[in-house]
Amino acid sequence: MLYLQSKIEEYFNIQIDKERWKLNAVNEILSIIGSKIEFPCPFSQAAARNQRLLFSFIEDANEAALRQSAIDLGAYLERAAGWDGKVSSAEPLLMVFNPNQVNAETVEGYHAIGWKILQFWHEIDEVAWPHQVSIDPHSPFWSMCFAGVQIFVNMSNPAHQVRRSRNLGQALTFVINPRERFDLVAGDNAQGRKVRAMVRDRIEAYDGLSHSPVLGSYEAGEIEWWQYGLTETNTPRSDRCPFHTKLKAPKPADTPDEWCNFEQKKKTG
């Protein structure tokens, strides 16, 4: 289910006890995006100010919950298809996972959970992968796709202590936009490069660290998947993407419950 920011407090006032973790997550996110003038993404700030954020809340990482997350994503992309192209009316989706059920000890652990979720979405997606999009995450012009739409997924999580711009509170939070929006507001042209430079300057001021060298432009053919989950340092990356594009019929998904408490399972396994 999608929740519009402008109506979300009304809903939670009715079911506040049952929805406590959700209300806490919303308050944390809005205190970071909406209240901190120095937060580096002016587009998220504008959406919060205009009460245009959309929320989806996922209770855990079992199969039923992740199927609901895919339903919410599909509903969001349908809604986003009617966007009028104005920055002031753009609605990012913040998909928030229950921190009591979906958690890890490290940034890498949260990223591992995130990529498992994206793989699950892909495996159950009934729409063919767009022919114009590369199937190899390590090649130019790959991006995550769902329901035939390219999307950008920012995997923000609480393990980020240095790269604070990727920490929106205690919950793993996907900030999702149709990827084409970035072409319009920050594309590979003079105006787009100016916008990206401005945002990166703000990131550096907010994080106290030079912006990640993997931040790039899709239109320029720069690698996209590294940008979904940034590392804490600016060490050059050579890791391989865990996502695999299917070319044949979907295979049964792994049991999503195994993705929770990633780091603990790795230690004890």
C-alpha positions as CSV (number, residue, x, y, z in Angstrom):
1,M,0.0,0.0,0.0
2,L,1.2,3.5,-0.8
3,Y,0.9,6.3,1.7
4,L,0.9,10.0,0.7
5,Q,3.0,12.2,3.0
6,S,0.2,14.8,3.3
7,K,-2.2,12.2,4.8
8,I,0.1,9.9,6.6
9,E,-0.2,11.4,10.1
10,E,-3.9,11.1,9.9
11,Y,-3.6,7.4,9.2
12,F,-1.1,6.8,12.0
13,N,-3.2,8.7,14.5
14,I,-5.8,6.1,14.1
15,Q,-3.6,3.0,14.3
16,I,-0.6,4.4,16.3
17,D,0.1,1.4,18.6
18,K,0.1,-1.1,15.8
19,E,2.1,1.1,13.5
20,R,4.6,2.5,15.9
21,W,7.7,1.6,13.9
22,K,6.3,3.1,10.8
23,L,5.5,6.4,12.6
24,N,9.0,6.5,14.1
25,A,10.5,5.9,10.6
26,V,8.5,8.7,9.0
27,N,9.5,11.1,11.8
28,E,13.1,10.2,11.4
29,I,13.1,10.6,7.7
30,L,11.2,13.9,7.7
31,S,13.5,15.2,10.4
32,I,16.5,14.5,8.2
33,I,15.2,15.4,4.7
34,G,12.6,18.0,5.6
35,S,14.2,19.8,8.6
36,K,17.9,19.8,7.9
37,I,18.5,22.7,5.4
38,E,22.0,21.3,4.7
39,F,20.7,17.9,3.5
40,P,22.4,17.5,0.1
41,C,19.5,16.4,-2.2
42,P,17.4,19.5,-3.0
43,F,14.9,17.4,-4.9
44,S,14.1,15.2,-1.9
45,Q,13.9,18.4,0.2
46,A,11.4,20.0,-2.3
47,A,9.3,16.8,-2.3
48,A,9.2,16.8,1.5
49,R,8.4,20.5,1.6
50,N,5.6,20.0,-0.9
51,Q,4.4,16.9,1.0
52,R,4.9,14.8,-2.2
53,L,6.8,11.9,-0.6
54,L,5.2,8.5,-1.0
55,F,5.8,5.8,1.5
56,S,5.6,2.0,1.4
57,F,6.2,0.0,4.7
58,I,7.4,-3.6,4.5
59,E,7.0,-5.6,7.7
60,D,9.8,-8.2,7.1
61,A,11.6,-10.1,4.4
62,N,9.5,-13.1,4.1
63,E,8.0,-14.0,0.7
64,A,4.6,-12.5,1.4
65,A,6.1,-9.2,2.5
66,L,8.4,-9.0,-0.5
67,R,5.6,-9.8,-2.9
68,Q,3.7,-6.9,-1.3
69,S,6.8,-4.7,-1.8
70,A,6.7,-5.6,-5.5
71,I,2.9,-4.7,-5.7
72,D,3.7,-1.4,-4.1
73,L,6.5,-0.7,-6.5
74,G,4.2,-1.6,-9.5
75,A,1.5,0.8,-8.1
76,Y,4.1,3.5,-7.7
77,L,5.4,3.2,-11.3
78,E,1.8,3.3,-12.6
79,R,1.3,6.5,-10.7
80,A,4.7,7.9,-11.8
81,A,3.8,7.4,-15.4
82,G,1.4,10.3,-15.2
83,W,4.1,12.7,-14.0
84,D,3.9,16.1,-15.7
85,G,7.7,16.6,-15.9
86,K,7.8,19.4,-13.3
87,V,10.3,19.0,-10.4
88,S,7.8,20.5,-8.0
89,S,5.3,17.7,-8.7
90,A,7.8,14.7,-8.6
91,E,7.0,12.0,-6.0
92,P,9.9,9.8,-4.9
93,L,8.9,6.5,-3.3
94,L,10.5,5.7,0.1
95,M,10.2,2.0,0.7
96,V,10.9,1.5,4.4
97,F,11.7,-1.9,5.9
98,N,10.9,-2.8,9.5
99,P,14.3,-2.3,11.4
100,N,13.2,-5.0,13.9
101,Q,13.0,-7.6,11.2
102,V,15.3,-6.5,8.4
103,N,18.7,-5.5,9.6
104,A,22.5,-6.0,9.4
105,E,25.6,-4.8,11.2
106,T,27.4,-3.3,8.3
107,V,26.8,-1.3,5.2
108,E,27.8,-4.3,3.1
109,G,25.3,-6.4,5.0
110,Y,22.5,-4.0,4.2
111,H,23.5,-3.9,0.5
112,A,23.5,-7.7,0.4
113,I,19.9,-7.6,1.6
114,G,19.0,-4.9,-0.8
115,W,20.3,-6.8,-3.8
116,K,18.5,-9.9,-2.8
117,I,15.3,-7.9,-2.7
118,L,15.9,-6.5,-6.2
119,Q,16.7,-10.0,-7.5
120,F,13.4,-11.2,-6.0
121,W,11.5,-8.4,-7.8
122,H,13.2,-9.3,-11.0
123,E,12.4,-13.0,-10.7
124,I,8.7,-12.4,-10.2
125,D,8.4,-9.6,-12.7
126,E,6.0,-10.6,-15.5
127,V,7.1,-7.9,-17.9
128,A,10.0,-8.6,-20.2
129,W,13.3,-6.8,-19.6
130,P,13.3,-3.7,-21.9
131,H,15.3,-4.5,-25.1
132,Q,17.2,-1.1,-25.0
133,V,18.6,-1.8,-21.5
134,S,21.8,-3.8,-21.1
135,I,21.4,-7.1,-19.2
136,D,24.9,-6.8,-17.7
137,P,25.3,-4.5,-14.6
138,H,29.0,-4.1,-15.3
139,S,28.3,-2.6,-18.8
140,P,27.2,0.9,-19.7
141,F,23.4,1.5,-19.9
142,W,22.3,-1.1,-17.4
143,S,19.8,-0.1,-14.7
144,M,17.3,-2.0,-12.6
145,C,14.0,-2.5,-14.4
146,F,10.6,-3.5,-13.1
147,A,7.3,-3.7,-15.0
148,G,9.2,-2.5,-18.1
149,V,10.4,0.7,-16.4
150,Q,14.0,1.7,-15.5
151,I,14.3,2.7,-11.9
152,F,17.1,4.1,-9.6
153,V,17.3,2.6,-6.1
154,N,19.1,4.5,-3.4
155,M,19.8,1.9,-0.6
156,S,20.0,4.2,2.4
157,N,20.7,2.4,5.7
158,P,21.7,3.1,9.4
159,A,25.1,1.5,9.1
160,H,26.4,4.5,7.2
161,Q,28.2,6.6,9.8
162,V,30.6,8.4,7.5
163,R,28.5,8.8,4.4
164,R,25.7,10.4,6.3
165,S,23.8,11.4,3.1
166,R,22.9,7.7,2.8
167,N,21.5,7.3,6.3
168,L,17.8,8.2,6.7
169,G,17.4,6.7,10.2
170,Q,17.2,3.3,11.8
171,A,15.5,1.5,8.9
172,L,16.8,0.2,5.6
173,T,15.1,2.6,3.2
174,F,15.0,2.4,-0.6
175,V,14.6,5.8,-2.2
176,I,13.1,4.9,-5.6
177,N,12.6,7.1,-8.7
178,P,12.0,6.3,-12.4
179,R,15.5,6.6,-13.8
180,E,14.4,8.9,-16.7
181,R,13.8,11.7,-14.2
182,F,17.5,12.1,-13.6
183,D,17.9,12.6,-17.4
184,L,15.5,15.5,-17.2
185,V,16.9,17.3,-14.1
186,A,20.6,16.2,-14.2
187,G,21.3,14.7,-17.6
188,D,24.5,14.6,-19.5
189,N,24.4,18.2,-20.7
190,A,25.7,21.5,-19.5
191,Q,22.7,22.2,-17.2
192,G,22.7,18.6,-15.9
193,R,26.4,18.7,-15.2
194,K,25.9,22.0,-13.3
195,V,23.1,20.4,-11.2
196,R,25.2,17.3,-10.4
197,A,28.2,19.5,-9.4
198,M,25.9,21.4,-7.0
199,V,24.5,18.3,-5.4
200,R,28.0,16.8,-5.1
201,D,29.3,19.9,-3.4
202,R,26.4,19.7,-0.9
203,I,27.2,16.0,-0.3
204,E,30.8,16.8,0.5
205,A,29.8,19.5,2.9
206,Y,27.2,17.2,4.6
207,D,29.3,14.1,4.8
208,G,32.7,15.7,5.5
209,L,34.1,13.5,2.8
210,S,34.7,13.8,-1.0
211,H,31.7,12.5,-2.9
212,S,32.0,8.9,-4.1
213,P,34.0,8.6,-7.4
214,V,31.4,6.1,-8.7
215,L,28.7,8.8,-8.9
216,G,28.1,9.4,-12.6
217,S,25.7,9.9,-15.4
218,Y,23.7,7.1,-17.0
219,E,23.6,8.9,-20.3
220,A,27.4,9.1,-20.3
221,G,27.6,5.3,-20.0
222,E,28.9,5.3,-16.5
223,I,28.3,2.2,-14.3
224,E,24.9,2.5,-12.5
225,W,24.7,-0.3,-10.0
226,W,27.6,0.9,-7.8
227,Q,25.6,4.1,-7.2
228,Y,22.7,2.2,-5.7
229,G,24.7,1.2,-2.6
230,L,27.7,3.4,-1.9
231,T,30.6,2.3,0.3
232,E,31.9,4.3,3.3
233,T,35.2,5.1,1.7
234,N,36.3,6.3,-1.7
235,T,38.5,3.3,-2.4
236,P,38.3,2.2,-6.0
237,R,35.8,-0.6,-6.5
238,S,36.2,-3.8,-8.3
239,D,33.4,-5.9,-6.7
240,R,31.0,-7.7,-8.9
241,C,27.2,-7.1,-8.9
242,P,25.2,-9.9,-7.3
243,F,22.2,-9.2,-9.6
244,H,21.6,-11.5,-12.6
245,T,19.2,-10.7,-15.4
246,K,17.1,-13.7,-16.3
247,L,16.9,-14.6,-20.0
248,K,14.6,-17.5,-19.6
249,A,11.5,-18.3,-17.6
250,P,11.7,-17.2,-13.9
251,K,13.2,-19.7,-11.4
252,P,11.8,-20.1,-7.9
253,A,13.0,-17.4,-5.6
254,D,15.3,-18.2,-2.6
255,T,13.6,-18.1,0.8
256,P,13.6,-14.4,1.6
257,D,13.6,-15.0,5.4
258,E,17.3,-16.0,5.0
259,W,18.2,-12.4,4.1
260,C,17.4,-11.0,7.5
261,N,20.2,-10.5,10.1
262,F,22.7,-11.0,7.3
263,E,25.9,-10.4,9.4
264,Q,24.8,-12.6,12.3
265,K,24.0,-15.5,10.0
266,K,27.4,-15.1,8.2
267,K,29.2,-15.2,11.6
268,T,27.4,-18.3,12.9
269,G,27.2,-20.1,9.5
